Amino acid sequence: MDLVSAYHAAQPAQVDFSGTVRGAPHFFYGRRTHAEHEAFRVRSDAGPIEVVDNVSLAPPVPVRDGDRVEVSGEMVHDPGRIPVVHWTHHDPSGRRAGGFIRWDGRLYA
């Protein structure tokens, strides 16, 4: 599904996009997974997107405000909030396609 369609879809969708990091990343522990995550906002052609990466499964990406990134993952929507792209790493169970974040010529998966 293309990014603009996924941005407005009600169901999760696999997306690939590039954009510019807006702000510093922050770290938190997931409520369901209890794993450490990194989150940062990206401005894409479709609008703002929150990228959430499980850094227990993939190394943190040392992004800064203004950096360009390429992202592959699953986009989900929470009503009233900007879309979130997660699963930006490999799936240890092998049940879904792995995602990634590419920054400064390096692949984080």
Rosetta blueprint (number, residue, H / E / L):
1 M L
2 D L
3 L H
4 V H
5 S H
6 A H
7 Y H
8 H H
9 A L
10 A L
11 Q L
12 P L
13 A E
14 Q E
15 V E
16 D E
17 F E
18 S E
19 G E
20 T E
21 V E
22 R E
23 G E
24 A E
25 P E
26 H E
27 F E
28 F E
29 Y E
30 G L
31 R L
32 R L
33 T L
34 H L
35 A L
36 E E
37 H E
38 E E
39 A E
40 F E
41 R E
42 V E
43 R E
44 S E
45 D L
46 A L
47 G E
48 P E
49 I E
50 E E
51 V E
52 V E
53 D E
54 N E
55 V L
56 S L
57 L L
58 A L
59 P L
60 P L
61 V L
62 P L
63 V L
64 R L
65 D L
66 G L
67 D L
68 R E
69 V E
70 E E
71 V E
72 S E
73 G E
74 E E
75 M E
76 V E
77 H L
78 D L
79 P L
80 G L
81 R L
82 I L
83 P L
84 V E
85 V E
86 H E
87 W L
88 T L
89 H L
90 H L
91 D L
92 P L
93 S L
94 G L
95 R L
96 R L
97 A L
98 G L
99 G L
100 F E
101 I E
102 R E
103 W E
104 D L
105 G L
106 R E
107 L E
108 Y E
109 A L
